[in-house]
Amino acid sequence: MTRSLDAAHAAAHAADPLAALRAATATRHAALDSGLPIGAPDASLDDYTAHLALLRAWLGPLHAWLAGFADGPAFDHGAWLGLIETDLAEAGVPVHGARDTLTDAWPAGASPAYRWGVHYVIEGSQLGGAVLYGRLRARLAPHRLRYLKGDAGGPGPRWRAFMQALRANVRTPAEIADACAGACAAFDRILELRADPHSEIV
């Protein structure tokens, strides 16, 4: 029976890129979530700005790298970087440009499927923002927490559009494997930044 269930799960993952991506990144996702001070009940403004600085160090180079491709996923993240910079400036954290030199760490010849996997992690990072905003907006007032608040309609509509596009563009076993590799690399990078005390995130 166990083997039959395992085979069924494997078949489901092979047929659905989202299921495969969730399975491939589950351990990394849990490791990231468990170590984020911003998720603590007593999270402070310093925790929020540290979270934003981590995201800036991660997303800035990724955004620059992804912008260099003319094919594949076309979900822009520049507006999110703008909200990060605005919130950091309001809290008195110096604004600076993305560390574009780190784009060298990402493969120049990455396939569209690999980049769909990277986008999966970036887009998914927005889903918890509304929950955090509801929890922190009173505690951290008068700071507006623009990044967590996001769009007026919440992240749901964009996430649904992304899932639909992902399923339409990542179909074959090879494409799904490539997408999983990209997603794992995106998680590995933010985990590396969080773990390195000398990374000069801010």
C-alpha positions as CSV (number, residue, x, y, z in Angstrom):
1,M,0.0,0.0,0.0
2,T,2.8,2.4,0.9
3,R,4.5,1.8,-2.5
4,S,1.2,2.5,-4.2
5,L,0.7,5.7,-2.4
6,D,4.3,6.8,-3.1
7,A,3.8,6.1,-6.8
8,A,0.5,8.1,-6.7
9,H,2.3,11.0,-5.1
10,A,5.1,10.8,-7.6
11,A,2.7,10.7,-10.5
12,A,0.8,13.7,-9.1
13,H,4.0,15.7,-8.8
14,A,5.0,14.8,-12.3
15,A,1.7,16.0,-13.6
16,D,1.5,19.2,-11.6
17,P,4.5,21.5,-11.4
18,L,3.1,23.3,-8.4
19,A,3.0,20.1,-6.4
20,A,6.5,19.2,-7.5
21,L,7.7,22.7,-6.5
22,R,6.1,22.5,-3.1
23,A,7.6,19.0,-2.5
24,A,11.1,20.1,-3.7
25,T,11.2,23.2,-1.5
26,A,9.3,22.1,1.6
27,T,12.4,21.6,3.8
28,R,13.9,24.9,2.7
29,H,10.6,26.7,3.2
30,A,10.2,25.4,6.7
31,A,13.8,26.3,7.6
32,L,13.3,29.8,6.4
33,D,10.0,30.4,8.1
34,S,11.2,29.0,11.4
35,G,14.1,31.4,11.6
36,L,12.5,34.7,10.7
37,P,12.2,37.1,13.7
38,I,9.5,39.1,11.8
39,G,7.2,36.1,12.5
40,A,7.5,36.3,16.2
41,P,4.6,37.5,18.3
42,D,6.7,40.3,19.7
43,A,8.3,41.4,16.4
44,S,9.7,44.9,16.5
45,L,10.4,47.7,14.0
46,D,14.1,46.5,14.0
47,D,12.9,43.0,13.1
48,Y,10.9,44.5,10.2
49,T,13.7,46.5,8.8
50,A,16.1,43.6,9.1
51,H,13.5,41.5,7.2
52,L,13.3,44.2,4.5
53,A,17.1,44.5,4.3
54,L,17.3,40.7,3.8
55,L,14.7,40.8,1.1
56,R,16.4,43.7,-0.6
57,A,19.8,41.9,-0.7
58,W,18.1,38.8,-2.1
59,L,15.5,40.3,-4.5
60,G,17.5,43.2,-5.9
61,P,20.1,41.0,-7.7
62,L,17.5,38.5,-8.7
63,H,15.3,41.2,-10.2
64,A,18.3,42.5,-12.2
65,W,19.2,39.0,-13.4
66,L,15.6,38.1,-14.5
67,A,15.3,41.4,-16.3
68,G,18.1,40.4,-18.7
69,F,15.9,37.7,-20.4
70,A,13.5,38.3,-23.2
71,D,11.6,35.1,-22.8
72,G,10.0,33.1,-20.1
73,P,8.1,34.5,-17.1
74,A,7.3,38.2,-17.2
75,F,6.2,39.0,-13.6
76,D,7.9,42.2,-12.6
77,H,9.1,42.8,-9.1
78,G,10.4,46.3,-9.4
79,A,7.4,47.8,-7.5
80,W,8.1,45.5,-4.5
81,L,11.7,46.7,-4.4
82,G,10.3,50.3,-4.4
83,L,8.1,49.5,-1.4
84,I,11.0,47.9,0.4
85,E,13.2,51.0,-0.1
86,T,10.4,53.4,0.9
87,D,9.7,51.5,4.2
88,L,13.5,51.3,4.9
89,A,13.9,55.0,4.3
90,E,10.9,55.8,6.6
91,A,12.6,53.8,9.3
92,G,15.9,55.7,8.8
93,V,17.8,52.9,7.1
94,P,20.0,54.2,4.2
95,V,18.7,53.6,0.7
96,H,21.1,52.1,-1.8
97,G,21.0,50.4,-5.1
98,A,20.7,46.6,-5.5
99,R,24.0,44.8,-5.3
100,D,24.0,44.0,-9.0
101,T,27.4,42.3,-8.9
102,L,25.6,39.4,-7.3
103,T,23.7,38.7,-10.5
104,D,26.9,36.9,-11.5
105,A,25.9,34.1,-9.1
106,W,22.9,33.3,-11.3
107,P,23.3,31.3,-14.6
108,A,23.3,33.6,-17.6
109,G,21.9,30.7,-19.7
110,A,19.1,29.6,-17.4
111,S,16.2,28.0,-19.1
112,P,12.7,29.6,-18.9
113,A,11.6,26.6,-16.7
114,Y,14.5,27.3,-14.2
115,R,13.4,31.0,-14.1
116,W,9.8,29.9,-13.5
117,G,11.0,28.1,-10.4
118,V,12.8,31.2,-9.2
119,H,9.6,33.2,-9.8
120,Y,7.7,30.7,-7.8
121,V,9.7,31.5,-4.7
122,I,9.6,35.3,-5.3
123,E,5.8,35.3,-5.9
124,G,5.1,33.0,-3.0
125,S,7.0,35.3,-0.7
126,Q,4.1,37.7,-0.9
127,L,1.5,35.3,0.4
128,G,2.2,35.8,4.1
129,G,2.5,39.6,3.9
130,A,-1.2,40.2,4.6
131,V,-1.1,38.1,7.7
132,L,2.0,39.8,9.0
133,Y,0.5,43.2,8.2
134,G,-2.7,42.5,10.2
135,R,-0.5,41.4,13.1
136,L,2.0,44.2,13.1
137,R,0.3,47.4,11.8
138,A,-0.9,48.5,15.2
139,R,2.2,47.5,17.0
140,L,4.5,49.3,14.6
141,A,2.4,52.4,13.9
142,P,2.9,55.0,12.7
143,H,5.1,53.1,10.2
144,R,2.9,52.2,7.3
145,L,4.4,48.8,6.4
146,R,3.8,49.4,2.7
147,Y,5.6,46.2,1.6
148,L,3.6,44.0,3.8
149,K,0.3,45.7,2.9
150,G,0.9,45.3,-0.8
151,D,-1.9,45.7,-3.3
152,A,-5.4,46.7,-2.1
153,G,-6.8,43.4,-3.4
154,G,-4.2,41.4,-1.6
155,P,-1.8,38.9,-3.2
156,G,-4.5,36.4,-4.2
157,P,-5.3,37.6,-7.7
158,R,-1.7,37.8,-8.8
159,W,-0.8,34.4,-7.2
160,R,-3.7,32.8,-9.1
161,A,-2.6,34.4,-12.4
162,F,1.0,33.2,-11.7
163,M,-0.1,29.6,-10.9
164,Q,-2.1,29.5,-14.2
165,A,0.8,30.8,-16.2
166,L,3.2,28.4,-14.5
167,R,1.1,25.4,-15.3
168,A,0.8,26.5,-18.9
169,N,4.5,26.9,-19.4
170,V,6.1,24.2,-17.2
171,R,4.8,20.9,-18.4
172,T,7.3,18.2,-19.2
173,P,9.3,16.2,-16.6
174,A,12.5,17.9,-17.7
175,E,10.9,21.4,-17.4
176,I,9.5,20.5,-13.9
177,A,12.9,19.3,-12.8
178,D,14.5,22.5,-14.0
179,A,11.9,24.6,-12.3
180,C,12.5,22.7,-9.0
181,A,16.2,23.4,-9.4
182,G,15.6,27.1,-9.8
183,A,13.2,27.3,-6.8
184,C,15.7,25.4,-4.6
185,A,18.5,27.8,-5.7
186,A,16.3,30.8,-4.8
187,F,15.6,29.4,-1.4
188,D,19.3,28.5,-0.9
189,R,20.3,32.1,-1.7
190,I,18.1,33.8,0.9
191,L,19.0,31.1,3.5
192,E,22.7,31.9,2.8
193,L,22.1,35.6,3.2
194,R,20.3,35.1,6.5
195,A,22.9,32.8,7.9
196,D,26.0,34.9,7.0
197,P,26.7,37.6,9.6
198,H,29.2,39.3,7.2
199,S,26.9,39.5,4.2
200,E,26.4,43.3,4.6
201,I,22.7,43.0,4.0
202,V,22.0,46.6,5.1
